[in-house]
């Protein structure tokens, strides 16, 4: 599936319903904190499987109990529907 770059209006609509996400440096951005490293790493592992299945990989960072996620679609030069889908998967995994 080819990614579709979001318009400003589309991005604003998505952000209104993507709890915890902001745009930072042109990327969808979220910072998460877990009780300990094992929870953080297990969360990343679940999302890594999703990322591979979707062929859309996050920029992310982990230190102990923190996970920082930045999403962008390099193929379209900005944010796309793939980034929104990944953000939705992150939020669903937190429920």
C-alpha positions in Angstrom: 0.0 0.0 0.0 1.4 3.4 -1.0 1.5 6.1 1.7 -0.6 9.2 1.2 0.8 12.5 2.6 -1.6 14.2 5.0 -2.9 17.7 4.4 -2.8 20.1 7.3 -6.5 19.7 7.7 -6.3 15.9 7.7 -3.5 16.0 10.3 -5.4 18.4 12.6 -8.5 16.0 12.4 -6.3 13.0 13.3 -4.5 14.8 16.1 -7.9 15.7 17.7 -8.5 12.0 18.3 -5.0 10.7 18.8 -4.6 10.9 22.6 -1.1 11.7 23.7 0.3 12.6 20.3 1.7 15.9 19.2 3.6 17.2 16.2 7.2 17.9 17.1 9.8 18.8 14.5 7.4 17.7 11.7 6.9 14.3 13.2 4.2 12.6 15.2 5.7 12.4 18.7 4.8 10.6 21.9 6.7 9.9 25.1 5.7 7.0 27.2 6.7 5.8 30.7 6.3 2.3 32.1 6.9 0.8 35.5 10.2 -0.8 34.5 12.5 -1.7 31.6 10.8 -5.1 31.0 7.4 -3.4 30.4 9.0 -0.8 28.1 10.9 -3.4 26.0 7.9 -5.8 25.8 5.8 -2.9 24.5 8.4 -2.1 21.9 8.6 -5.7 20.8 4.8 -5.9 20.2 5.0 -2.7 18.1 8.1 -3.9 16.3 6.1 -6.9 15.0 3.3 -4.5 13.8 5.9 -2.2 12.2 7.5 -5.1 10.2 4.1 -6.4 9.1 3.2 -2.9 7.9 6.6 -2.2 6.4 6.6 1.1 8.3 9.2 1.6 11.0 9.3 4.2 13.8 12.1 6.3 15.0 12.2 5.4 18.6 14.3 5.5 21.7 14.3 3.6 24.9 16.1 4.2 28.2 15.0 2.0 31.1 11.3 2.7 31.5 10.9 5.4 28.9 10.0 5.0 25.2 10.0 8.0 22.9 8.4 7.5 19.5 8.7 9.8 16.4 6.8 8.9 13.2 7.3 10.2 9.7 7.1 8.8 6.2 10.3 9.5 4.3 8.7 8.3 1.0 6.2 11.2 1.0 8.4 13.8 2.8 6.2 14.2 5.8 3.3 12.7 7.7 1.1 10.1 6.1 -1.8 7.8 6.8 0.8 5.2 7.7 2.0 7.3 10.6 -1.6 7.8 11.9 -2.1 4.0 11.7 1.0 3.4 13.7 0.0 6.0 16.3 -3.4 4.3 16.5 -1.7 0.9 17.0 0.5 2.4 19.8 -2.6 3.7 21.6 -4.4 0.4 21.2 -1.5 -1.5 22.6 -1.6 0.8 25.7 -5.3 -0.1 26.4 
